[in-house]
């Protein structure tokens, strides 16, 4: 069955074929919300499950405000039961939030600590196999009084097995003599401005699932069937949910991972 998604101006996500990998029902619903039809949010019409050749597919039919209908096929072979699998003890769509909350707490009790510390997204660690590194950007008001995101001085190493902090240190290339650090962009990210709440929530939830899968695969040196399409989707979602200046930080932490991500960008 072909997958067809809307043509959202917010993400520029392109149509593709094949079932969509999800690790929970909530992630499937998040996908529907993340990529609305051009006329507005999709509404659920029906859903059904089928099994074939050892795999499982969830088919969701949705309708747009202008009357268009669409069938989306989700690959749910990776979990059994009604809800789906868990990561770090929670649904995959909130696992990244759980990890970042733990990083924020860990950073606060391991000074020096800036009150505006804002953990950004984990990237696979080159120095610690099987782990990821989370840069601690700084959210502060600039001379113009407007909030902005400033380059991180420190990062936290986390375990991808349980999402727990492992250690803390300086970001590669950090120079303590250069302060304040470089302003990376305004906050919140420009491309989130004006997005409907439902769409933004869907984008965040879908990103949680996709980003942790591609990071985990890169950190462990493994592959999975939908990895190529998810690398492309991960980069697309990141460009919406983060400020552009953070890309140089991610690349310094792991150039190989970042170059691969960019290679699959639309």
PLY file of the C-alpha trace (Angstrom):
ply
format ascii 1.0
element vertex 266
property float x
property float y
property float z
element edge 265
property int vertex1
property int vertex2
end_header
0.00 0.00 0.00
1.37 3.41 -0.86
1.90 5.96 1.84
0.75 9.44 0.97
1.16 12.32 3.30
0.00 15.87 2.94
2.19 18.58 1.52
2.77 20.74 4.61
4.47 24.06 4.08
5.94 23.81 7.58
8.17 20.81 6.92
8.39 20.31 3.19
8.13 16.55 3.89
7.82 14.71 0.60
5.61 11.85 -0.49
7.21 8.38 -0.36
6.22 4.75 -0.60
6.21 1.97 1.97
4.71 1.50 5.40
5.70 4.03 8.05
7.70 2.68 11.02
6.16 3.45 14.41
6.83 1.96 17.83
3.47 2.77 19.42
-0.07 3.74 18.52
0.59 7.21 19.88
3.41 7.61 17.38
1.08 6.65 14.53
-1.46 9.26 15.62
1.37 11.79 16.07
2.41 11.20 12.48
-1.10 11.99 11.28
-1.08 15.25 13.26
2.48 16.18 12.23
1.76 16.18 8.49
-1.66 17.78 7.94
-3.41 18.19 4.63
-3.02 21.59 3.00
-6.65 22.33 3.90
-6.17 21.55 7.59
-5.80 18.77 10.14
-6.73 15.22 9.29
-9.59 13.56 11.14
-9.63 9.83 11.83
-12.21 7.85 9.82
-11.23 4.24 10.54
-8.34 1.96 11.44
-7.62 -1.74 11.05
-4.80 -4.22 11.59
-3.56 -7.02 9.37
-0.77 -9.58 9.55
1.15 -11.10 6.68
4.47 -12.91 6.28
5.33 -12.37 9.93
4.72 -8.62 9.76
1.91 -6.44 11.06
0.35 -3.39 9.49
-1.94 -0.74 10.95
-4.01 1.00 8.29
-5.51 4.35 9.20
-7.98 6.17 6.99
-8.18 9.92 7.49
-10.22 12.75 5.99
-9.22 16.36 5.35
-11.48 19.40 5.84
-11.90 19.74 2.06
-13.15 16.15 1.76
-9.96 14.43 0.59
-9.40 10.97 2.06
-6.17 9.11 2.59
-5.02 5.68 3.71
-1.80 5.50 5.72
-0.05 2.18 6.32
2.05 1.87 9.48
4.52 -0.91 10.14
3.74 -2.09 13.68
5.76 -5.31 13.47
8.12 -4.06 16.15
5.61 -4.39 18.97
2.75 -6.55 20.10
-0.28 -5.61 22.15
-2.50 -2.59 21.87
-0.29 0.28 22.97
3.23 -0.45 21.71
6.74 -0.78 23.01
8.39 1.42 25.62
11.71 3.23 25.76
13.16 4.32 29.10
9.97 3.00 30.69
7.66 5.36 28.77
5.98 5.59 25.38
8.53 6.37 22.61
6.80 9.68 21.84
7.79 11.00 25.30
11.10 9.13 25.73
13.24 11.98 24.43
11.49 14.42 26.76
12.21 12.02 29.63
15.89 11.83 28.69
16.26 15.62 28.41
14.52 16.19 31.75
17.04 13.85 33.39
19.90 15.70 31.68
18.63 19.05 32.98
18.48 17.72 36.55
21.95 16.20 36.26
23.45 19.42 34.91
21.90 21.45 37.73
23.69 19.40 40.41
27.03 19.33 38.58
28.29 22.93 38.43
29.25 25.21 36.90
25.62 25.61 35.95
23.97 28.43 34.03
20.34 29.12 35.07
19.32 29.32 31.41
20.67 25.86 30.54
18.51 24.17 27.90
19.48 20.63 26.86
19.18 20.14 23.12
19.05 16.91 21.18
21.37 13.93 21.70
23.84 12.84 19.04
25.81 9.57 19.01
29.04 9.83 20.94
32.35 9.24 19.14
34.18 8.95 22.46
31.88 6.61 24.35
30.51 3.71 22.27
26.82 3.02 22.72
26.17 6.37 24.36
25.03 9.78 23.20
26.05 13.35 24.01
23.55 16.08 24.82
24.76 19.69 24.36
23.62 22.16 27.03
22.71 25.31 25.14
21.96 28.52 27.04
18.66 30.36 26.78
19.04 34.04 27.66
17.91 37.53 26.69
20.27 39.42 24.41
21.17 43.09 24.41
17.96 43.73 22.49
15.97 42.10 25.28
14.79 39.29 23.02
15.27 35.64 24.01
17.92 33.75 22.12
19.74 30.45 22.19
23.48 30.65 22.84
26.17 28.08 22.08
26.70 25.43 24.76
29.79 25.28 26.92
29.06 21.85 28.35
27.44 18.57 27.42
26.12 15.50 29.22
26.89 11.94 28.14
23.87 9.64 28.44
23.26 5.92 28.18
20.99 4.95 25.31
20.02 1.79 27.16
18.12 3.58 29.92
18.44 7.30 29.13
20.39 8.01 32.33
23.24 10.56 32.54
26.72 9.05 32.54
29.00 12.09 32.86
29.43 15.79 32.09
32.16 17.85 30.43
33.01 20.62 27.98
31.74 20.73 24.42
34.55 20.00 21.94
36.18 23.27 20.93
34.75 25.31 23.81
36.94 28.31 24.71
36.24 29.72 28.20
37.91 32.99 27.19
35.12 33.68 24.72
32.11 34.75 26.78
29.25 35.20 26.23
29.18 32.40 23.66
27.88 32.79 20.13
24.18 33.49 19.68
22.78 30.66 17.59
19.32 32.04 16.87
16.12 33.40 18.34
13.88 31.39 20.62
11.55 29.65 20.06
12.74 28.38 16.64
11.41 30.53 13.82
9.70 27.70 11.93
7.54 26.78 14.90
5.97 30.24 14.98
2.30 30.16 14.09
2.01 26.39 13.86
-1.30 25.04 15.15
-0.87 23.43 18.56
-2.00 20.04 17.32
0.49 20.05 14.45
3.38 21.18 16.65
2.60 18.50 19.24
2.53 15.91 16.45
5.87 17.08 15.09
7.49 16.88 18.52
6.07 13.43 19.27
7.04 11.99 15.87
10.51 13.51 16.19
10.94 11.84 19.58
10.41 8.43 18.02
12.43 8.96 14.85
15.39 10.79 16.40
16.05 8.22 19.09
15.87 5.40 16.55
18.43 6.94 14.20
20.71 7.97 17.08
20.50 4.54 18.68
21.29 2.82 15.37
24.28 5.08 14.74
25.62 4.61 18.26
25.31 0.83 18.08
26.41 0.45 14.47
23.18 -1.31 13.50
20.66 -0.81 10.70
16.91 -1.28 10.29
14.66 -1.37 7.20
13.27 2.18 7.34
16.53 3.81 8.45
17.23 5.71 5.22
13.78 7.32 5.10
13.94 8.08 8.83
17.33 9.77 8.48
15.71 12.06 5.93
12.66 12.66 8.10
14.82 13.25 11.19
16.74 16.00 9.43
13.52 17.57 8.16
11.93 17.61 11.61
15.11 18.89 13.24
15.15 21.85 10.85
11.72 22.84 12.20
12.21 22.13 15.92
15.70 23.54 16.46
17.52 26.76 15.67
19.78 26.66 12.63
22.89 27.58 14.59
22.78 24.32 16.54
23.86 22.38 13.46
27.50 23.43 13.90
27.38 22.16 17.50
26.01 18.76 16.52
28.62 18.43 13.79
31.48 19.20 16.18
30.29 16.45 18.52
30.02 13.83 15.75
30.95 14.93 12.19
30.32 11.48 10.70
26.78 11.25 12.02
25.95 14.79 10.98
27.36 14.32 7.47
25.28 11.17 7.05
22.19 13.01 8.22
22.84 15.81 5.74
23.47 13.30 2.97
19.89 12.10 3.30
18.36 15.57 3.56
15.79 16.50 0.93
0 1
1 2
2 3
3 4
4 5
5 6
6 7
7 8
8 9
9 10
10 11
11 12
12 13
13 14
14 15
15 16
16 17
17 18
18 19
19 20
20 21
21 22
22 23
23 24
24 25
25 26
26 27
27 28
28 29
29 30
30 31
31 32
32 33
33 34
34 35
35 36
36 37
37 38
38 39
39 40
40 41
41 42
42 43
43 44
44 45
45 46
46 47
47 48
48 49
49 50
50 51
51 52
52 53
53 54
54 55
55 56
56 57
57 58
58 59
59 60
60 61
61 62
62 63
63 64
64 65
65 66
66 67
67 68
68 69
69 70
70 71
71 72
72 73
73 74
74 75
75 76
76 77
77 78
78 79
79 80
80 81
81 82
82 83
83 84
84 85
85 86
86 87
87 88
88 89
89 90
90 91
91 92
92 93
93 94
94 95
95 96
96 97
97 98
98 99
99 100
100 101
101 102
102 103
103 104
104 105
105 106
106 107
107 108
108 109
109 110
110 111
111 112
112 113
113 114
114 115
115 116
116 117
117 118
118 119
119 120
120 121
121 122
122 123
123 124
124 125
125 126
126 127
127 128
128 129
129 130
130 131
131 132
132 133
133 134
134 135
135 136
136 137
137 138
138 139
139 140
140 141
141 142
142 143
143 144
144 145
145 146
146 147
147 148
148 149
149 150
150 151
151 152
152 153
153 154
154 155
155 156
156 157
157 158
158 159
159 160
160 161
161 162
162 163
163 164
164 165
165 166
166 167
167 168
168 169
169 170
170 171
171 172
172 173
173 174
174 175
175 176
176 177
177 178
178 179
179 180
180 181
181 182
182 183
183 184
184 185
185 186
186 187
187 188
188 189
189 190
190 191
191 192
192 193
193 194
194 195
195 196
196 197
197 198
198 199
199 200
200 201
201 202
202 203
203 204
204 205
205 206
206 207
207 208
208 209
209 210
210 211
211 212
212 213
213 214
214 215
215 216
216 217
217 218
218 219
219 220
220 221
221 222
222 223
223 224
224 225
225 226
226 227
227 228
228 229
229 230
230 231
231 232
232 233
233 234
234 235
235 236
236 237
237 238
238 239
239 240
240 241
241 242
242 243
243 244
244 245
245 246
246 247
247 248
248 249
249 250
250 251
251 252
252 253
253 254
254 255
255 256
256 257
257 258
258 259
259 260
260 261
261 262
262 263
263 264
264 265
